[in-house]
Structures are given as structure tokens and as C-alpha cells.
Amino acid sequence: MSADSHKELIDLANARMPFGKHQGKLLIELPENYLVWYHSKGFPAGKLGLQLNQMYEIKLNGLEKLIYPLIKR
């Protein structure tokens, strides 16, 4: 894994929802049904949309355990 890929994964693990009902929650903490809804309706443009799509794929494939150790507390 390149240094850039590792940094992106750490950024993803620590990304927070910037608006709405789940504002302030880490993306990994978003309910799966919320990510499924976004997947069906379309993710927002930009970095947030990319991160939500990545989190959808992570949760869909049961890979959440790979994200938790990267969260900065």
C-alpha cells in the first residue's frame, strides 16, 4: 500500500458526516440502511460522495473491522 493510499484510508476512517440527521457521526458509524439509501438515490458529488460510496462498499463486504483501528480517538 502506498503512503497516499494509507493516508486516504485513515482520512476515510476519521471522516464525519457534515450535515443532516447524522451530522458529526463518523462515516463508519452511519447506519447501513442510510448508506443503502444513498446508493439507490445517488451519492453527493465530490469527496464526501466518494467517501460515502467507499463506506457503503466496506459495510457491504463486512470489512468494518479494518477501519476501526484507524480511528483517532
PyMOL commands that set and color helices and strands:
alter all, ss='L'
color gray80, all
select helices_A, chain A and resi 3-14+27-29+32-41+46-60+64-66+68-70
alter helices_A, ss='H'
color red, helices_A
deselect
rebuild
show_as cartoon
